[in-house]
Amino acid sequence: MKYTSPKPEDFRQLKDDLERTGEQMADLFGVAGGQQWRKYTGGETPREMSPQILFFGAAKLALTPDELERVLSKMREIGANVDLD
């Protein structure tokens, strides 16, 4: 797979478009918190987001609740314990 992470300005724009806080964006992408989210949006050496983290956030934005539950059910079937609440 070839992958290039979105740029920090792309993440800042997404946050603005969604009208969410840094904490809410961290929750959306499954990262530890607002401070962790900010590492992707700027600073001296912004962190690149892995494709897995981006995929998780994009799935939560793109899939219906039923579709997302189908994926979570498959994860549980494989052996994971997962609860997004």
C-alpha positions as CSV (number, residue, x, y, z in Angstrom):
1,M,0.0,0.0,0.0
2,K,1.3,3.5,-0.8
3,Y,0.2,6.0,1.7
4,T,0.9,9.7,2.5
5,S,-0.6,11.2,5.7
6,P,-2.7,14.3,5.4
7,K,-0.9,17.5,6.2
8,P,-1.4,19.3,9.5
9,E,-3.4,21.9,7.7
10,D,-5.7,19.2,6.4
11,F,-6.4,18.0,9.9
12,R,-7.0,21.6,11.1
13,Q,-9.4,22.1,8.3
14,L,-11.3,18.9,9.1
15,K,-11.6,19.9,12.7
16,D,-13.0,23.3,11.7
17,D,-15.3,21.8,9.1
18,L,-16.7,19.4,11.7
19,E,-16.8,22.1,14.4
20,R,-15.3,19.9,17.0
21,T,-12.8,20.4,19.8
22,G,-9.4,18.8,19.9
23,E,-10.8,16.3,22.5
24,Q,-13.7,15.4,20.2
25,M,-11.2,14.9,17.3
26,A,-9.1,12.7,19.5
27,D,-12.1,10.6,20.3
28,L,-13.1,10.4,16.7
29,F,-9.7,9.0,15.7
30,G,-9.2,6.9,18.7
31,V,-6.1,8.8,20.1
32,A,-5.4,9.4,23.7
33,G,-6.7,13.0,24.0
34,G,-6.6,16.6,22.7
35,Q,-2.9,16.9,23.4
36,Q,-2.2,13.8,21.3
37,W,-4.5,15.2,18.5
38,R,-2.5,18.4,18.5
39,K,0.6,16.4,17.5
40,Y,-1.0,15.8,14.2
41,T,-2.0,19.4,13.6
42,G,1.2,21.4,14.1
43,G,4.2,22.2,16.2
44,E,7.8,22.1,15.1
45,T,7.7,18.5,14.0
46,P,4.1,17.4,13.4
47,R,3.4,13.7,13.6
48,E,2.2,11.8,10.6
49,M,-1.0,9.9,11.1
50,S,-0.8,6.2,10.4
51,P,-3.2,4.8,7.9
52,Q,-4.9,2.6,10.6
53,I,-5.7,5.7,12.7
54,L,-6.9,7.6,9.7
55,F,-9.0,4.6,8.5
56,F,-10.7,4.4,11.9
57,G,-11.7,8.1,12.0
58,A,-12.8,8.0,8.3
59,A,-14.9,4.9,8.9
60,K,-16.6,6.6,11.9
61,L,-17.4,9.6,9.6
62,A,-18.4,7.6,6.5
63,L,-20.3,4.6,7.8
64,T,-23.8,4.5,9.1
65,P,-24.2,3.3,12.7
66,D,-25.4,-0.1,11.4
67,E,-22.4,-0.4,9.1
68,L,-20.0,0.5,11.9
69,E,-21.6,-2.0,14.2
70,R,-21.1,-4.6,11.6
71,V,-17.4,-3.9,11.6
72,L,-17.3,-3.9,15.4
73,S,-19.2,-7.2,15.5
74,K,-16.6,-8.7,13.2
75,M,-13.8,-7.4,15.5
76,R,-15.5,-9.1,18.4
77,E,-16.0,-12.3,16.4
78,I,-12.2,-12.3,15.9
79,G,-11.7,-12.0,19.6
80,A,-11.5,-8.3,20.4
81,N,-13.3,-6.6,23.3
82,V,-14.4,-3.2,21.9
83,D,-16.9,-0.6,23.0
84,L,-16.8,2.9,21.4
85,D,-18.9,4.4,24.2
